[in-house]
Amino acid sequence: MDILSQMTDSLLRYAKITSQIIGVPITIINRDLFRINYEGGRDKWRSHSMVGHSMVGRGGIADAAVTSGESQVMLEPRTHPACKTCPSFDACLDQAEIWVPIKYYQNVIGAVAINCETKRQVQRMQREWKDYLRFLEQIAELIAFDAKQRIESQRDQSVIELLTTVMEQVDSGVIVLDDQNHILRSNHIGRQMLAEQLPYLLENPLRVTDTGEETAGRKRYRLQSGDDACTVTGSLHHVHSDSYSRFLIFTPVSPAQEKRQVSAFQQITGTSSAIQAVRDQVQTAARSRSSVLIQAEHGLGRELYAKAIHDESDAAPGPFLSPNCASLPENEIEKILFGTVGTAGAKGRAGQIELANGGTLFLDNISALPYAVEQRLVTLSERKEITRVGSRKARRVNVRLIAGTTTDLKEACAEERFDLNFYYLISVLTIVIPPLRLRSDDVRLLAMHSIQKYSQELGKRIASIDADFWTRMERYDWPGNVRELQSCMERVVNMTEDGALHASLLPETMQPAVPAFQPGRLNLEAVERETIGRALVLQKQKGLSMEELAKILGIGPATLYRKIKKYQL
């Protein structure tokens, strides 16, 4: 059954109201020229007898409107070209007519008409036919809109029923979302796949984010449900529907896969202004081909920042090699970096520089290089060529050089412990990674990343973390920086038995200091003096104000000043 025939009740209302407004009979037909109504005609028997009957073969102007998709106007009886082929030409009671097609997008689904039967109706139409035409076009649009709503509602329901059936047959996860990110439907496989990572999936809106990465040709998406998140691969399909907005077909990414796929730049974690500035410097360096010096304390991951520069640069398709100069045998460093030529007893081999051709060479702990090697690297920078050890033949190479150090090379140059010319060569761009003690704002985020990682690896679910735990984490100086923090989080996740992280699980170095017992001195004043003394040391290390220090001690600033004076601290 066509859509207009399904709308008989509403169409009859449209026709009746329209006919009453303009005082002229209204006719509505479907695409097959079947009359759905005939409202307002003077011949009541004619009007009722023709409802439900086809006008095929005798439709005349009606047939022309449906066939052409264009409005048809006849202001004089039997003067329209289509009238000549109508079998009712001689007996037609219609003295003037206007037919307007009803369209669903570009498809004609029917037509609506004004039919004049009296001389007065004809005279009025002849005067005001343009107004009649515009009015009828509006009626046609209204009917078309109603039809569209019905068609799309039926289609949506059919699609959802089909989708529900198909969802349960596929071996991938499927989630259907509305435009508010609420889950309308999901198949049982999808629910099973996400049960562990997103335990409250059906209770929260689901945020789906395209990461911009791919795995085996499939896009990667980040799913966020409440405080839980995971990564999947699959395809996201947008649907123009009032019932639903998108559906995602997916397969979860394992923690091991996720670790491999996350770019080095994405692994630079933190929200502090200090680390944000480093991110900006990394991107600036990535847009250049100049040498870069990365200066950072132990435990900050200098290689991570070097890899991030490489990954974000146009050299990313090329190799990334990262020999640690401090771990290379001193008598072999030159051969390892520059390669060797073949001899009677051994084959020649390419060095790290040649192997990194077209990409990036990261030399960590650059200060461990012998002077002779430094000078050969100067030649490499100037001429873009090397010679293997034992050879005189120069080889062209295109290598981006990035160096890493834990020491202040400017100071080393001043003390003549490092070659000044070589320093200028490797430090065209310099990035200083701030230690963790100077960016306590990042501690919690870094810790949560590690807690999530180790809880997954160890099969533990962390249910709670107490406030004192975070207080001690953020006040600690972290001399071993991020590496120490990661080790600490692995420890506490291992040690928890109830899924709760308490301050007592932290290492002894992070526990409050207890004054050593000394006979005759164990009194409240001695403990207080010791505590305030240690707090003043902390103040100098962290650059705290007296007001901040007083807050940490749980006393007022005035009280703190008074006790400092009392104990002569």
TORLODREN-19997 format. One record per residue (C-alpha): residue number from 1; residue in one letter; x, y, z. Coordinates in nm, 4 decimals, decimal comma. Example, Ala and Ser with C-alpha at 12.3 -4.5 7.8 and 13.67 -1.06 7.14 Angstrom:
BEGIN
R   i aa       c1       c2       c3
R   1  A   1,2300  -0,4500   0,7800
R   2  S   1,3670  -0,1060   0,7140
//
This chain:
BEGIN
R   i aa       c1       c2       c3
R   1  M   0,0000   0,0000   0,0000
R   2  D   0,1334   0,3448  -0,0946
R   3  I   0,1965   0,6050   0,1761
R   4  L  -0,0935   0,8387   0,0874
R   5  S  -0,3436   0,5524   0,1044
R   6  Q  -0,2136   0,4856   0,4569
R   7  M  -0,2864   0,8486   0,5477
R   8  T  -0,6538   0,8530   0,4501
R   9  D  -0,7812   0,9889   0,7823
R  10  S  -0,5394   1,2814   0,7952
R  11  L  -0,5828   1,3574   0,4234
R  12  L  -0,9567   1,3762   0,4640
R  13  R  -0,9079   1,6304   0,7393
R  14  Y  -0,6683   1,8351   0,5217
R  15  A  -0,9173   1,8322   0,2332
R  16  K  -1,2216   1,9170   0,4435
R  17  I  -1,0567   2,2115   0,6168
R  18  T  -0,9036   2,3416   0,2928
R  19  S  -1,2330   2,3157   0,1062
R  20  Q  -1,4147   2,5023   0,3840
R  21  I  -1,1524   2,7812   0,3805
R  22  I  -1,1591   2,8512   0,0073
R  23  G  -1,5116   2,7275  -0,0717
R  24  V  -1,3948   2,5139  -0,3658
R  25  P  -1,3924   2,1328  -0,4023
R  26  I  -1,0611   1,9627  -0,3151
R  27  T  -0,9404   1,6366  -0,4672
R  28  I  -0,6445   1,4248  -0,3525
R  29  I  -0,5068   1,1303  -0,5520
R  30  N  -0,2173   0,8930  -0,4996
R  31  R   0,0619   0,8178  -0,7478
R  32  D  -0,1563   0,5534  -0,9177
R  33  L  -0,4314   0,8132  -0,9769
R  34  F  -0,6658   0,6583  -0,7224
R  35  R  -0,8949   0,9140  -0,5653
R  36  I  -0,8528   0,9322  -0,1884
R  37  N  -1,1285   1,1917  -0,1524
R  38  Y  -1,3473   1,4382  -0,3329
R  39  E  -1,4380   1,7108  -0,0895
R  40  G  -1,6874   1,9909  -0,1459
R  41  G  -1,8393   1,8946  -0,4849
R  42  R  -2,1957   1,9915  -0,5663
R  43  D  -2,2769   1,6420  -0,6946
R  44  K  -2,2672   1,4372  -0,3725
R  45  W  -2,3276   1,1036  -0,5492
R  46  R  -2,0460   1,1822  -0,7922
R  47  S  -1,8075   1,2791  -0,5177
R  48  H  -1,8618   0,9671  -0,3098
R  49  S  -1,8829   0,7212  -0,5954
R  50  M  -1,5468   0,8310  -0,7319
R  51  V  -1,3527   0,7945  -0,4036
R  52  G  -1,1282   0,4874  -0,4207
R  53  H  -1,1592   0,4617  -0,7983
R  54  S  -0,8777   0,5021  -1,0460
R  55  M  -0,8509   0,7962  -1,2843
R  56  V  -0,6110   0,6028  -1,5083
R  57  G  -0,7142   0,6474  -1,8682
R  58  R  -0,9407   0,9378  -1,7905
R  59  G  -0,7253   1,1459  -1,5643
R  60  G  -0,6421   1,4211  -1,8083
R  61  I  -0,4834   1,7068  -1,6130
R  62  A  -0,4392   1,4891  -1,3029
R  63  D  -0,2393   1,2381  -1,5042
R  64  A  -0,0271   1,5238  -1,6437
R  65  A   0,0518   1,6556  -1,2949
R  66  V   0,1612   1,3142  -1,1636
R  67  T   0,3536   1,2208  -1,4775
R  68  S   0,5385   1,5496  -1,5262
R  69  G   0,5834   1,6426  -1,1609
R  70  E   0,4794   1,9973  -1,2517
R  71  S   0,1744   2,1985  -1,1465
R  72  Q  -0,1070   2,2121  -1,4034
R  73  V  -0,3508   2,5055  -1,4428
R  74  M  -0,6705   2,5157  -1,6513
R  75  L  -0,8743   2,8389  -1,6328
R  76  E  -1,1162   2,7692  -1,9210
R  77  P  -1,3170   2,4452  -1,9614
R  78  R  -1,1483   2,1761  -2,1738
R  79  T  -0,8641   2,4112  -2,2858
R  80  H  -0,5728   2,2243  -2,1295
R  81  P  -0,3698   2,0068  -2,3738
R  82  A  -0,4285   1,7021  -2,1526
R  83  C  -0,8050   1,7414  -2,1887
R  84  K  -0,7925   1,6346  -2,5555
R  85  T  -0,7014   1,2764  -2,4604
R  86  C  -0,9477   1,2480  -2,1723
R  87  P  -1,2464   1,0105  -2,2410
R  88  S  -1,4670   1,2434  -2,0301
R  89  F  -1,3880   1,5457  -2,2485
R  90  D  -1,7494   1,6135  -2,3457
R  91  A  -1,9080   1,5275  -2,0104
R  92  C  -1,6557   1,6897  -1,7710
R  93  L  -1,8189   1,9048  -1,5054
R  94  D  -1,4916   2,0755  -1,4031
R  95  Q  -1,4851   2,4260  -1,5451
R  96  A  -1,1442   2,5190  -1,4075
R  97  E  -0,8766   2,3180  -1,2277
R  98  I  -0,5373   2,3489  -1,0623
R  99  W  -0,3358   2,0331  -0,9904
R 100  V  -0,0175   2,0359  -0,7780
R 101  P   0,2010   1,7255  -0,7403
R 102  I   0,2852   1,5958  -0,3922
R 103  K   0,6527   1,5018  -0,3731
R 104  Y   0,8642   1,2947  -0,1381
R 105  Y   1,2071   1,4409  -0,2158
R 106  Q   1,1996   1,4244  -0,5992
R 107  N   0,9487   1,1404  -0,6287
R 108  V   0,5833   1,2176  -0,6995
R 109  I   0,3603   1,0291  -0,4540
R 110  G   0,0309   1,1917  -0,5515
R 111  A  -0,1405   1,5205  -0,6290
R 112  V  -0,3894   1,7642  -0,4795
R 113  A  -0,6370   1,9717  -0,6834
R 114  I  -0,8888   2,2530  -0,6761
R 115  N  -1,1867   2,1788  -0,8959
R 116  C  -1,4270   2,4611  -0,9910
R 117  E  -1,7790   2,3534  -1,0874
R 118  T  -1,9749   2,6793  -1,0735
R 119  K  -1,9481   3,0006  -1,2742
R 120  R  -1,8761   3,1997  -0,9567
R 121  Q  -1,5943   2,9611  -0,8584
R 122  V  -1,4454   2,9863  -1,2067
R 123  Q  -1,4592   3,3648  -1,2143
R 124  R  -1,2872   3,3851  -0,8772
R 125  M  -1,0171   3,1391  -0,9833
R 126  Q  -0,9542   3,3311  -1,3051
R 127  R  -0,8943   3,6436  -1,0976
R 128  E  -0,6950   3,4871  -0,8147
R 129  W  -0,5441   3,1745  -0,9689
R 130  K  -0,1898   3,2611  -0,8600
R 131  D  -0,3043   3,2862  -0,4982
R 132  Y  -0,4918   2,9563  -0,5370
R 133  L  -0,1760   2,7963  -0,6807
R 134  R   0,0461   2,9169  -0,3958
R 135  F  -0,2085   2,8019  -0,1385
R 136  L  -0,2354   2,4596  -0,3012
R 137  E   0,1436   2,4266  -0,3153
R 138  Q   0,1547   2,4885   0,0608
R 139  I  -0,1078   2,2189   0,1135
R 140  A   0,0969   1,9805  -0,1022
R 141  E   0,4107   2,0560   0,1022
R 142  L   0,2212   1,9965   0,4255
R 143  I   0,0938   1,6609   0,3028
R 144  A   0,4450   1,5716   0,1794
R 145  F   0,5958   1,6581   0,5180
R 146  D   0,3426   1,4376   0,6949
R 147  A   0,4150   1,1572   0,4479
R 148  K   0,7886   1,1986   0,5008
R 149  Q   0,7493   1,1658   0,8767
R 150  R   0,5470   0,8491   0,8338
R 151  I   0,7853   0,6970   0,5783
R 152  E   1,0945   0,7666   0,7855
R 153  S   0,9300   0,6454   1,1033
R 154  Q   0,8381   0,3201   0,9305
R 155  R   1,1881   0,2935   0,7854
R 156  D   1,3495   0,3611   1,1204
R 157  Q   1,1427   0,0930   1,2848
R 158  S   1,2192  -0,1539   1,0098
R 159  V   1,5886  -0,0731   1,0202
R 160  I   1,6011  -0,1043   1,3978
R 161  E   1,4232  -0,4403   1,3836
R 162  L   1,6603  -0,5574   1,1117
R 163  L   1,9610  -0,4125   1,2943
R 164  T   1,8599  -0,5861   1,6175
R 165  T   1,8352  -0,9186   1,4342
R 166  V   2,1671  -0,8704   1,2561
R 167  M   2,3443  -0,7458   1,5714
R 168  E   2,2907  -1,0762   1,7446
R 169  Q   2,4271  -1,2701   1,4486
R 170  V   2,7643  -1,0960   1,4075
R 171  D   3,0786  -1,1878   1,5984
R 172  S   3,1780  -0,8231   1,6584
R 173  G   3,0492  -0,5864   1,9236
R 174  V   2,7720  -0,3470   1,8175
R 175  I   2,6398  -0,0423   2,0048
R 176  V   2,3555   0,1830   1,8846
R 177  L   2,3517   0,5394   2,0222
R 178  D   2,1048   0,8266   2,0146
R 179  D   2,2095   1,1908   1,9654
R 180  Q   2,2579   1,2287   2,3451
R 181  N   2,5088   0,9409   2,3479
R 182  H   2,2723   0,7123   2,5332
R 183  I   2,2909   0,3460   2,4364
R 184  L   1,9697   0,2345   2,2698
R 185  R   2,0805  -0,1184   2,1869
R 186  S   2,3864  -0,3356   2,2118
R 187  N   2,4436  -0,6977   2,1238
R 188  H   2,5414  -0,9542   2,3854
R 189  I   2,8917  -0,9985   2,2378
R 190  G   2,9566  -0,6244   2,2666
R 191  R   2,8400  -0,6233   2,6280
R 192  Q   3,0652  -0,9186   2,7092
R 193  M   3,3630  -0,7520   2,5387
R 194  L   3,3261  -0,4319   2,7421
R 195  A   3,2052  -0,5792   3,0716
R 196  E   3,5453  -0,5616   3,2407
R 197  Q   3,6679  -0,2252   3,1104
R 198  L   3,3302  -0,0449   3,1170
R 199  P   3,1326  -0,2109   3,3984
R 200  Y   2,8680   0,0647   3,4102
R 201  L   2,8300   0,0908   3,0337
R 202  L   2,4500   0,0850   3,0264
R 203  E   2,4126   0,3319   3,3146
R 204  N   2,6073   0,6248   3,1662
R 205  P   2,6225   0,8174   2,8396
R 206  L   2,9004   0,6812   2,6194
R 207  R   3,1525   0,9220   2,4711
R 208  V   3,3048   0,7928   2,1459
R 209  T   3,6199   0,9725   2,0280
R 210  D   3,8110   0,9079   1,7057
R 211  T   4,1801   0,8879   1,8075
R 212  G   4,2977   0,9491   1,4514
R 213  E   4,4947   0,6223   1,4549
R 214  E   4,4434   0,2937   1,2769
R 215  T   4,5185  -0,0694   1,3523
R 216  A   4,5274  -0,3128   1,0601
R 217  G   4,3302  -0,0653   0,8512
R 218  R   4,0581  -0,0179   1,1156
R 219  K   4,0040   0,3093   1,2966
R 220  R   4,0724   0,3346   1,6686
R 221  Y   3,8103   0,4858   1,9019
R 222  R   3,8268   0,5809   2,2683
R 223  L   3,5159   0,4827   2,4651
R 224  Q   3,4483   0,6770   2,7863
R 225  S   3,1702   0,5670   3,0209
R 226  G   3,1670   0,7560   3,3509
R 227  D   3,5185   0,7286   3,4967
R 228  D   3,6043   0,4188   3,2902
R 229  A   3,7595   0,4142   2,9436
R 230  C   3,8980   0,1725   2,6881
R 231  T   4,0123   0,1642   2,3269
R 232  V   3,8498  -0,0305   2,0428
R 233  T   3,8982  -0,0681   1,6701
R 234  G   3,6117  -0,0692   1,4245
R 235  S   3,3841   0,1571   1,2238
R 236  L   3,1445   0,4309   1,3335
R 237  H   2,8393   0,4900   1,1150
R 238  H   2,6317   0,8086   1,1341
R 239  V   2,2602   0,7737   1,0575
R 240  H   2,0121   1,0537   0,9884
R 241  S   1,7256   0,9380   1,2030
R 242  D   1,5031   1,0701   1,4792
R 243  S   1,5344   0,7388   1,6608
R 244  Y   1,9098   0,6892   1,6671
R 245  S   2,2234   0,8759   1,5695
R 246  R   2,5174   0,6348   1,5311
R 247  F   2,6110   0,2742   1,5580
R 248  L   2,9595   0,1409   1,6306
R 249  I   3,0881  -0,1978   1,5168
R 250  F   3,3989  -0,2745   1,7192
R 251  T   3,6599  -0,5089   1,8609
R 252  P   3,8404  -0,4173   2,1859
R 253  V   4,2110  -0,3368   2,1766
R 254  S   4,4120  -0,5374   2,4268
R 255  P   4,6292  -0,3460   2,6775
R 256  A   4,9388  -0,4770   2,4972
R 257  Q   4,8092  -0,3555   2,1596
R 258  E   4,7099  -0,0215   2,3074
R 259  K   5,0548   0,0266   2,4525
R 260  R   5,2125  -0,0403   2,1145
R 261  Q   4,9843   0,1911   1,9260
R 262  V   4,9921   0,4998   2,1477
R 263  S   5,2333   0,7493   1,9946
R 264  A   5,5299   0,8831   2,1885
R 265  F   5,3849   1,2344   2,1796
R 266  Q   5,0602   1,1077   2,3358
R 267  Q   5,2634   0,9475   2,6144
R 268  I   5,3935   1,2871   2,7287
R 269  T   5,1629   1,3083   3,0268
R 270  G   5,0710   1,6103   3,2334
R 271  T   4,8537   1,9191   3,2574
R 272  S   5,0999   2,1582   3,4204
R 273  S   5,2112   2,4676   3,2351
R 274  A   5,5686   2,3360   3,2477
R 275  I   5,4925   2,0151   3,0603
R 276  Q   5,2593   2,1998   2,8228
R 277  A   5,5514   2,4240   2,7301
R 278  V   5,7613   2,1124   2,6636
R 279  R   5,4918   1,9766   2,4317
R 280  D   5,5030   2,3018   2,2360
R 281  Q   5,8828   2,2782   2,2138
R 282  V   5,8602   1,9186   2,0896
R 283  Q   5,6230   2,0221   1,8115
R 284  T   5,8475   2,3142   1,7195
R 285  A   6,1462   2,0798   1,6993
R 286  A   5,9437   1,8332   1,4917
R 287  R   5,8878   2,0996   1,2264
R 288  S   6,2631   2,1543   1,1955
R 289  R   6,5571   1,9442   1,0775
R 290  S   6,8038   2,1101   1,3169
R 291  S   6,9813   1,9177   1,5914
R 292  V   6,8117   1,8973   1,9315
R 293  L   6,9573   1,8640   2,2815
R 294  I   6,7250   1,7136   2,5434
R 295  Q   6,8415   1,7896   2,8963
R 296  A   6,6687   1,6038   3,1761
R 297  E   6,7417   1,4364   3,5066
R 298  H   6,7457   1,0599   3,5396
R 299  G   6,4026   0,9021   3,5337
R 300  L   6,2286   1,1522   3,3048
R 301  G   6,2401   0,9456   2,9845
R 302  R   6,4648   1,1453   2,7513
R 303  E   6,4185   0,8835   2,4778
R 304  L   6,0401   0,9340   2,4924
R 305  Y   6,0781   1,3021   2,4025
R 306  A   6,3278   1,2220   2,1254
R 307  K   6,0873   0,9630   1,9819
R 308  A   5,8029   1,2144   2,0028
R 309  I   6,0034   1,4640   1,7953
R 310  H   6,0771   1,1916   1,5401
R 311  D   5,7157   1,0681   1,5240
R 312  E   5,5774   1,4184   1,4732
R 313  S   5,8328   1,5096   1,2051
R 314  D   5,8433   1,4344   0,8330
R 315  A   6,1182   1,1803   0,9166
R 316  A   5,8620   0,9589   1,0941
R 317  P   5,8505   0,6952   0,8159
R 318  G   6,2277   0,6501   0,8544
R 319  P   6,4119   0,4593   1,1286
R 320  F   6,4603   0,5765   1,4868
R 321  L   6,7741   0,4444   1,6577
R 322  S   6,8751   0,5252   2,0138
R 323  P   7,2143   0,3940   2,1240
R 324  N   7,3041   0,4898   2,4819
R 325  C   7,6569   0,6312   2,4718
R 326  A   7,7179   0,5549   2,8388
R 327  S   7,6591   0,1822   2,7869
R 328  L   7,8752   0,1406   2,4746
R 329  P   8,2297  -0,0021   2,5197
R 330  E   8,4640   0,2945   2,4915
R 331  N   8,6988   0,1172   2,2493
R 332  E   8,4040   0,0147   2,0264
R 333  I   8,1952   0,3337   2,0199
R 334  E   8,3462   0,4634   1,6956
R 335  K   8,2897   0,1346   1,5140
R 336  I   7,9360   0,0991   1,6472
R 337  L   7,8385   0,4480   1,5308
R 338  F   8,0305   0,4771   1,2027
R 339  G   8,0595   0,1127   1,0941
R 340  T   8,3584  -0,0825   0,9634
R 341  V   8,4960  -0,1976   0,6304
R 342  G   8,5470  -0,5589   0,5447
R 343  T   8,8813  -0,7313   0,6014
R 344  A   9,0202  -1,0694   0,5102
R 345  G   8,8884  -1,2129   0,8296
R 346  A   8,5624  -1,0271   0,8758
R 347  K   8,2800  -0,8653   0,6858
R 348  G   8,2212  -0,4942   0,7004
R 349  R   7,9115  -0,3687   0,8792
R 350  A   7,7069  -0,0532   0,8762
R 351  G   7,7114   0,1607   1,1868
R 352  Q   7,4168   0,3163   1,3694
R 353  I   7,4437   0,6366   1,1665
R 354  E   7,4052   0,4537   0,8344
R 355  L   7,1253   0,2390   0,9716
R 356  A   6,9423   0,5571   1,0760
R 357  N   6,9692   0,7075   0,7266
R 358  G   6,6475   0,8879   0,6353
R 359  G   6,5420   0,8983   0,9981
R 360  T   6,6622   1,0025   1,3435
R 361  L   6,9612   0,9056   1,5582
R 362  F   6,9187   0,9705   1,9311
R 363  L   7,2479   0,9684   2,1232
R 364  D   7,1620   0,9582   2,4925
R 365  N   7,4231   1,0466   2,7543
R 366  I   7,6128   1,2359   2,4852
R 367  S   7,8781   1,3515   2,7349
R 368  A   8,0151   0,9943   2,7486
R 369  L   8,1461   1,0163   2,3903
R 370  P   8,5233   1,0325   2,3395
R 371  Y   8,6616   1,3543   2,1928
R 372  A   8,7594   1,1841   1,8631
R 373  V   8,4013   1,0652   1,8091
R 374  E   8,2669   1,4129   1,8855
R 375  Q   8,4856   1,5550   1,6070
R 376  R   8,3664   1,2943   1,3584
R 377  L   8,0077   1,3916   1,4416
R 378  V   8,0976   1,7539   1,3700
R 379  T   8,2125   1,6444   1,0242
R 380  L   7,8867   1,4519   0,9801
R 381  S   7,6871   1,7628   1,0616
R 382  E   7,8849   1,9865   0,8294
R 383  R   7,9217   1,7566   0,5268
R 384  K   7,6273   1,5140   0,5620
R 385  E   7,8666   1,2252   0,5068
R 386  I   8,0637   0,9662   0,7017
R 387  T   8,3491   0,7261   0,6463
R 388  R   8,3516   0,3850   0,8050
R 389  V   8,6392   0,2969   1,0364
R 390  G   8,9279   0,1745   0,8233
R 391  S   8,7923   0,3317   0,5022
R 392  R   8,8626   0,6461   0,3032
R 393  K   8,5394   0,6350   0,1051
R 394  A   8,2819   0,8897   0,2117
R 395  R   7,9171   0,7835   0,2286
R 396  R   7,6281   1,0320   0,2005
R 397  V   7,3736   1,0127   0,4819
R 398  N   7,0654   1,2099   0,5804
R 399  V   7,0248   1,1741   0,9554
R 400  R   6,8529   1,3958   1,2122
R 401  L   7,0684   1,4131   1,5246
R 402  I   6,9111   1,4383   1,8709
R 403  A   7,1242   1,4242   2,1828
R 404  G   7,0313   1,3558   2,5443
R 405  T   7,2079   1,4479   2,8664
R 406  T   7,1563   1,4543   3,2417
R 407  T   7,4195   1,7193   3,2995
R 408  D   7,4465   2,0895   3,2289
R 409  L   7,6673   2,0867   2,9197
R 410  K   7,7205   2,4634   2,9336
R 411  E   7,8820   2,4189   3,2737
R 412  A   8,0804   2,1208   3,1409
R 413  C   8,2107   2,3357   2,8543
R 414  A   8,3134   2,6084   3,0992
R 415  E   8,5071   2,3498   3,2976
R 416  E   8,6559   2,2118   2,9727
R 417  R   8,4912   1,8733   3,0280
R 418  F   8,2976   1,9010   2,7020
R 419  D   8,3935   2,0406   2,3635
R 420  L   8,2358   2,3814   2,3044
R 421  N   8,2133   2,3447   1,9248
R 422  F   8,0417   2,0092   1,9627
R 423  Y   7,7994   2,1644   2,2132
R 424  Y   7,7004   2,4319   1,9606
R 425  L   7,6496   2,1581   1,7017
R 426  I   7,4078   1,9487   1,9068
R 427  S   7,2192   2,2270   2,0856
R 428  V   7,0688   2,4330   1,8025
R 429  L   6,7367   2,3577   1,9720
R 430  T   6,7447   2,2778   2,3436
R 431  I   6,4587   2,1267   2,5427
R 432  V   6,4911   2,1130   2,9219
R 433  I   6,2496   1,8637   3,0777
R 434  P   6,1357   1,9939   3,4192
R 435  P   6,1832   1,7482   3,7068
R 436  L   5,8743   1,6082   3,8737
R 437  R   5,9335   1,8069   4,1953
R 438  L   5,8708   2,1267   3,9972
R 439  R   5,5421   2,0080   3,8516
R 440  S   5,3500   1,8481   4,1371
R 441  D   5,0291   1,9185   3,9421
R 442  D   5,1215   1,6280   3,7153
R 443  V   5,1837   1,3738   3,9905
R 444  R   4,8254   1,2555   4,0283
R 445  L   4,7702   1,2118   3,6535
R 446  L   5,0989   1,0242   3,6079
R 447  A   5,0170   0,8062   3,9056
R 448  M   4,6696   0,7206   3,7742
R 449  H   4,8170   0,6138   3,4400
R 450  S   5,0545   0,3795   3,6215
R 451  I   4,7836   0,2501   3,8571
R 452  Q   4,5587   0,1646   3,5611
R 453  K   4,8467  -0,0047   3,3805
R 454  Y   4,9587  -0,2208   3,6733
R 455  S   4,6089  -0,3038   3,7924
R 456  Q   4,5345  -0,4444   3,4452
R 457  E   4,8614  -0,6345   3,4311
R 458  L   4,8180  -0,7765   3,7818
R 459  G   4,4451  -0,8446   3,7494
R 460  K   4,3482  -0,6143   4,0360
R 461  R   4,0639  -0,3642   4,0531
R 462  I   4,1408  -0,0488   4,2499
R 463  A   3,8249   0,0526   4,4326
R 464  S   3,9433   0,3554   4,6305
R 465  I   4,2416   0,5834   4,7002
R 466  D   4,2469   0,7780   5,0258
R 467  A   4,3199   1,1506   5,0482
R 468  D   4,6366   1,1073   5,2580
R 469  F   4,7795   0,8897   4,9813
R 470  W   4,7522   1,1785   4,7350
R 471  T   4,8776   1,4339   4,9873
R 472  R   5,2016   1,2434   5,0419
R 473  M   5,2411   1,1744   4,6705
R 474  E   5,2150   1,5426   4,5821
R 475  R   5,4444   1,6616   4,8640
R 476  Y   5,7195   1,4128   4,7902
R 477  D   6,0216   1,5403   4,5923
R 478  W   6,0574   1,2356   4,3615
R 479  P   6,4355   1,2377   4,3187
R 480  G   6,3980   0,9482   4,0730
R 481  N   6,1284   1,1398   3,8835
R 482  V   5,8749   0,9530   3,6680
R 483  R   6,0635   0,6250   3,6816
R 484  E   6,0515   0,6289   4,0613
R 485  L   5,6822   0,7159   4,0551
R 486  Q   5,6045   0,4253   3,8213
R 487  S   5,7988   0,1851   4,0425
R 488  C   5,6152   0,3180   4,3474
R 489  M   5,2736   0,2642   4,1860
R 490  E   5,3656  -0,0898   4,0812
R 491  R   5,4588  -0,1543   4,4448
R 492  V   5,1319  -0,0253   4,5946
R 493  V   4,9155  -0,2096   4,3409
R 494  N   5,1039  -0,5299   4,4226
R 495  M   5,0618  -0,4776   4,7960
R 496  T   4,6932  -0,3882   4,8139
R 497  E   4,4705  -0,6788   4,9142
R 498  D   4,1321  -0,5088   4,9252
R 499  G   4,1594  -0,2827   4,6194
R 500  A   4,2136   0,0243   4,8385
R 501  L   4,5299   0,2356   4,8160
R 502  H   4,6312   0,3752   5,1541
R 503  A   4,9200   0,6016   5,2468
R 504  S   5,0629   0,3168   5,4564
R 505  L   5,1390   0,1249   5,1347
R 506  L   5,3840   0,3920   5,0202
R 507  P   5,7596   0,3337   5,0702
R 508  E   5,9289   0,4331   5,3957
R 509  T   6,0949   0,7287   5,2261
R 510  M   5,7498   0,8806   5,1810
R 511  Q   5,6332   0,8204   5,5394
R 512  P   5,6422   1,1042   5,7975
R 513  A   5,9745   1,1235   5,9753
R 514  V   5,9726   1,0132   6,3405
R 515  P   6,2346   1,1794   6,5643
R 516  A   6,4882   0,9361   6,6954
R 517  F   6,4475   0,8395   7,0610
R 518  Q   6,6917   1,0187   7,2890
R 519  P   6,6666   0,9629   7,6641
R 520  G   6,5764   1,2779   7,8479
R 521  R   6,4643   1,4594   7,5308
R 522  L   6,1446   1,2746   7,4453
R 523  N   5,8959   1,5467   7,5291
R 524  L   5,6348   1,7423   7,3332
R 525  E   5,8543   2,0474   7,2918
R 526  A   6,1397   1,8404   7,1471
R 527  V   5,9045   1,6703   6,8991
R 528  E   5,7490   2,0058   6,8063
R 529  R   6,0890   2,1698   6,7549
R 530  E   6,2040   1,8772   6,5382
R 531  T   5,8843   1,8855   6,3295
R 532  I   5,9012   2,2593   6,2652
R 533  G   6,2707   2,2336   6,1791
R 534  R   6,2018   1,9663   5,9191
R 535  A   5,9120   2,1722   5,7837
R 536  L   6,1413   2,4717   5,7322
R 537  V   6,3757   2,2522   5,5283
R 538  L   6,0775   2,1439   5,3181
R 539  Q   5,9798   2,5077   5,2730
R 540  K   6,3162   2,5942   5,1199
R 541  Q   6,3108   2,2898   4,8907
R 542  K   5,9617   2,3537   4,7539
R 543  G   5,9553   2,7319   4,7730
R 544  L   5,6532   2,7443   5,0051
R 545  S   5,5259   3,0592   5,1703
R 546  M   5,4977   3,0782   5,5485
R 547  E   5,1200   3,0731   5,5126
R 548  E   5,1372   2,7501   5,3088
R 549  L   5,3787   2,5980   5,5579
R 550  A   5,1515   2,6889   5,8495
R 551  K   4,8584   2,5245   5,6725
R 552  I   5,0600   2,2050   5,6235
R 553  L   5,1445   2,2020   5,9970
R 554  G   4,7833   2,2676   6,0906
R 555  I   4,8506   2,5926   6,2781
R 556  G   4,8077   2,9616   6,2067
R 557  P   5,0884   3,1765   6,0569
R 558  A   5,1170   3,3833   6,3760
R 559  T   5,1579   3,0675   6,5833
R 560  L   5,4238   2,9407   6,3439
R 561  Y   5,6256   3,2652   6,3675
R 562  R   5,5996   3,2552   6,7473
R 563  K   5,7289   2,8974   6,7690
R 564  I   6,0145   2,9671   6,5234
R 565  K   6,1231   3,2510   6,7541
R 566  K   6,0764   3,0345   7,0612
R 567  Y   6,2939   2,7528   6,9312
R 568  Q   6,5372   2,9928   6,7631
R 569  L   6,4931   2,8193   6,4243
//
